[in-house]
Structure formats: C-alpha cells, structure tokens
Amino acid sequence: MEEEVVSKGTAVVACTAMTLSYVAILYAPTLILRLPRPPSFNSFMIRRFVCAAISSIVSLLICALILPIRRKEASVLLGVYGIQVDHIWQAVVFPVFLTSLMYAGSLVLKSLVLVESWRDNVNHSEGVSLECIKIIIQKLIASIVSVTSNVLAWRNFVVAPLTEELVFRACMIPLLLCGGFKPYTVIYLCPIFFSLAHLNHLMEFYSKQNYSLVKTSMVVGLQLGYTVIFGSYASFLFIRTGHLIAPLAAHMFCNFMGLPVLFSRRNGMVSIAFVAGMVGFLSLLFPMTRPDLYNYRSNNCKCWHGYCSWS
C-alpha cells in the first residue's frame, strides 16, 4: 500500500454505508423495484441470496476504490481481503478446533443423545446387526439429503456466512485499520456494524412471528449480544490469521451448532465439558492464532492488518 491512508471518518462512513446497503438491498426488490412477491418461500430466499451477493460484490468494489492500494491486481486485492491459498488447511482446521472448544458441552450432549439413539436401535434389533447398521446409515444419508435440499440450510451454512464475512470482515477491517484504528479497537468496533445489520430481525420477528414487542426485544437483544461476541471473535481471527477462511469456517461451525449448551439437567458431564472447553479455548486462543502459523512473512513487516504488532 502507499503511504497515504484513509481517514477515520471515511472508513466509518464507508462501513456504515456497507452495513445499510447489506440490509436495504434485501428489501429493494419489493419496496424499490416494486417486483411482485415471490410465489414460494424458496423463491423468496433465492431472491435474497442474489441480493446479498450483489451487496457483497459492490462492497468489495467500493473497498478496492477507497483503499490506497498501489497495484490494482487481482492477487493483491485478494490478499487484502484475506483470500489466499497458502496455509489454507491451518486456516480451516485450527480456528474450527478452537471454536469447537467453546461447544464442548454441546458436543458432549450431542454425543450422549447419539449413544442413546444407538442403544435404542440395538435394543429394538436385539443386538448389533447388519440391518441395524443399515438403518442408521440410511437415516444419516436421509438427513444429509434433507439438509442439502433445504434452502434455510443454504442460508445459514453458506450464503449468510460467506456474504457476511466478505462485507463485515474482508471489506471493513482493512478499511478501519487503514483508517488508523488500532487492531483491538477494530475488534470491538467492527462487530457493532455486524450487529446493526441484524436489527431488521426486530421488524421481522414483530410483524411475521406475531411476538409481543417485549418478547421480540428479548429475542433480538439476545441475538444482537451473540452477534457482537461472535463478531469480535471473527474479527480477531481475521486480524490474527490474515485469512478470510478462518472466520468463515468458524462462522459456519457456529451457525451449525447454535448457541453453546452451558448445562443439562440430564447429565452433569455437559457442564464439566463446557467449563473445560472454555479453559482450553482461553488457553489456546493466542497460541493457535499466531500469525506465523498462517503466513510466510510475519516478522518485521508493516502489513495492512497489523498482525506484526501482535507477535
């Protein structure tokens, strides 16, 4: 990058504009373009997928124009956005493993449920048999097919994580860092934009789910709190690793797991696992996100995402 930097005001205004456009474009086909309502829920979601994709592409282009990048080459731009292939397996495996530690309680609970289901199948089949194994495999395949054909699954596990990470991490973090904000400030500032992009759920819950205003506020408030926490963690991963796929993989995993299970009345092992997982997570947070694990050049350099100052 050149010595010229983006002003803090420009960076904040650009991030605000990207946040508003990311939400507003979802309603543009009906409210602005006056297109007829989609005939089905699947069509409605596909239209939203297209809108989110357009918003992400526009944000990437705007970001490329604002950032003082000397060479407007694809490889340089992709590097700024954290899209790179070197150390890619580390950028997937390490963050997912680290994130899974926060879900130790959830994983133990799911394992217990799976074991109980296995025992029930064995008892009904009077022991382990090929027929029992066949039934379990068929159920597994059926569930996989059901997920892959579910438009909500595509939204939760593919479209939403990908577009949100592109806009709220790949675009905003370089802008804010280039604007002179410190890495720690960006980690706490970027999630604010991320959470604001979910405020539209307040209107949707209130109007479509027929919730009371109090219940809607509680549900959305919990969701906003969770998005702020996750947004900080995702920003941390992006800044530390320089890889977009690191927060993307963590995002997909979190969407799949849902909220972490803290305890279960059925088994105390869940609470023990959760506490142990959190201790492990906090202990490994910095060691497993060391910049040199994800980049060839991480010493004595002034890189755009500032990971040199973290080592």
N, C-alpha and C positions, 0 to 999 in steps of 0.2 A: 504494500500500500504506500501511497505517497504520504508526505509529512502532513499535508492538510487533513484536518479531521472534521467530522460532522459536529455541529453544535449540539449541546444537550437539548435545547428547545426543539431543534429539527428532529432529533432522534425520538423524543417523546411524542411530538405531533405525528410523526410517521407511524409510530407504534399504535397510537390511538386510532389513527385513520385505518390501519390494517385490521384492528380489532372490530371497529364499527362495520367495515366492509365485509368482514368474515361473517358477521351475524346478519347484516342487512341484506346481503345477496341471497340468503336463504328464502327471504320473503319477496324478493324482487319479481319473480315470475308472476305471482298473483297480484301483488299490490301495485307494482310499477308497470310491468308489461301487460297486465290485465289478461294473462293467459287463463284459459279455463282450468278448473280444478282437475287434478289427475283422476282418472277413473278408478284407480285402485291404490291401496296403500303402498304396494311395491313400486308403482309408477311415481307416487309421491316421493318415496325415498330415493329413487334413482334420479329424479329431478334435483333433489337436494345434494346428491353426490356430485352431480355435474356443477352445481352452483359452488360447492365447496372447492372443487378442483379449479374452477375459474378464478375464485378468490385467491387461492394459493399461488397460482401462476402469476397473477397480477402483482401479488405481494413480492414474489421473487424478482420480478422485473423492476418494480419500483425500488426495491432494496439495492439491486445492482446499479441503478442510476444514481442513488444517493451516496452509496459508499465510495470513498475515494480510492478505488482500485485502479492501479496503473494500467494493467493489461486486462482488457475485457475478453479474456479467453475462457472457453468452457471449463478447462481444468482448474483455472484459478478461481472462477466463480463457484464451482462445485466444492472446492476446498474451503472457501469462505463459509459456505452453507453446511460444512461438515459432511459432505457426501464424498467419501473416499473409500478405496478398497484395501489399503494397507492396514494390517492388524484388524481386519474385519471380524474374525472369529472371536478375538478378545473383546471387541466392542459389543458383541452379542452375548457371549457366554458369561463374562464377568458381571455386567450390570444385571442380567436376569438372575444369576445366582445371588447377587447381593440383594436384589429386590425380594427374592423368594424367602430370604431370612425374615423379612417383616411379616410374611404369611406362614410362618412355621406353625402357628396354631391352626390356621385354616387347612394347611396341608395334612396335619395330623388328624383333624376332624374328618376330612375327606377320605383319608386312608382308613379310619375306623368304620366309616359308612361303607366303604368298598369291601372291607373284610366281612362285615355283617351281611352284605348282599351276597358275597361269595359263599358264606356259610349257609345262608338260606337256600341258595341254589343247590349246594351239596346235599343238604338235608332232604330237599324235595326229590333229589335224584338218587337218594340213598347211597351217597358216596360220590367221589370224583369219577366221572366217566367221560368218554368222548362226546356223548350227547350234551353233557353239562358244559363242557368247554366250547362246543359248537354254538350253544345258545348264547353264551357270554360273548363270543366273538361276533355273532350276528347282531346282538344288542349294541356292541361297540361300533360296528360298521354303520348300523342304522342311525346312531346318534351323530356320527361324523357326517353322514349324508344330510341329515336334518340340519346340522349347523351350516354346512356349506351352501345349502339352498335357502337359508334364512336371511332375508335382507337386513334384519336387525343385527345379525351376527357380522355381516359385512360392514355395517356402520360402526359397530362397537370395536371390532378387532382389526379393521383395515382402513376404512375411509377416514373415520374420525381421528385415530392416532396419526395417520400419515399426514393429513392436511393440517392438523393442529400443530404437529411438531415442525412442519415446514414453516408455518406462519409464526408461531409463538416461540420457537427456538431458533431455527435456521435463519430467519429474517430478523427478528427483533434483537436477539442477543448480540450479533455483530454490530447492529446499529447503536445499541446502548453502550457497548464497550468502546466503539469508535467515537461515540459522543463524549467520552471522558468519564463515564461511570465506572466505579471500581467493580471488580468481579463479585464481591459479596453484596454490593448494592444491587447489581443486576439480578442476582439470585433471588432477592426479595422483591424487586420491582417488577420483573417480568411476569411472575405469577399473578400480579394484580390485573394485568391486561388479560391473562388467561382466564381468570375467574370472571371478569366482566363479560367475557364472551359467552358465559353460561347464564347470564341474567335473563336471557329470553326464556329460559325454562320456567321462570316465575310466572310469566304470562301463560305459557302453555299448560302448566300444571293447574293454574287457577281457572282457565277457560275450558280446557278439554277434560281434565280429570275430575272436575266438579268438587275440588277440595275447597275447604274454607280458607280464608286469607291467612289465618293463623297457622293452620296445618301446612299450607303451601309455603309460607315463610320459613317454617321449621325445616321442611324437607329441602328447600332450595338453599337455606342457610347452611345445613349440614353438607350439602353438595359443594357449595362455594368454599367452605372450610377445607374440604378434602381436596378440591382443585388447587387451592393455594398451597397446601402442603405438598401435593404431588408436583405442582408446577415448580416449586423451589427445588425439589429433588431432581426433576428432569433438567432444569437449568444448570444445576450443579454438575450433573453427568455430562451435559453438553460442553460446559466450560472446561471441565477437567479432562475429558477424553478428546475433544475436538471432533468427535464422530456423531453425526445425527442419528445413526442407527442405535446408539447406546440408549438415549431417552426413548426412541421409538420402540425398541424391544421391551423396555421397562413399561412403557405405556400400554402396549398390547397385553402384556402379562397382567398388569393391574386391572385392566378392563375385563380380562377373563376371570380373574379371581374375585373381583368386587372388593368390598370393604374387608379389612382383616378381621378375623374372628379373635376376640380377646379372651373369651372363656366359654365354657359349655357346661351346663348342669349335668350332662350325661357322663362326662369324664374330666377329671382334673388334669389329665395329661395335656389337654389343649392349652390351659393357662400356663403350665410349665413350659411347654414348647414355645408359646408366644414370647414369654419373658426371655428364654434362652435365645430365641431368634433375634430379638431386639438387641440383646447384649452383643451377639455376634455381628449384627448389622452395624452398630455403632463402632465396634472394634475394627471392623474391616472397611469402613466407609472410605477412609483416606488411602489406606494401603492398596485396596483393589481398584482405586481410580487414579493411581499415579500416572501422570501424563506420559512417562517413558514406556508404559505398558501399551500405549495406543499410538504412539508417534515415533518416527525415526529421529526427528530433530526436536528435542525438547530442552536442550541445555543452552544457556547463554544466547537466547534469541528473543526478539521482541515480536511476538506473534499477536495476531488480532484478538484472540480470545484470552490472552494474558495468563496462560497456564504456567508460564515460566516463573511468575512470582509466587506460585503456589508450591513449588517443589522445595 
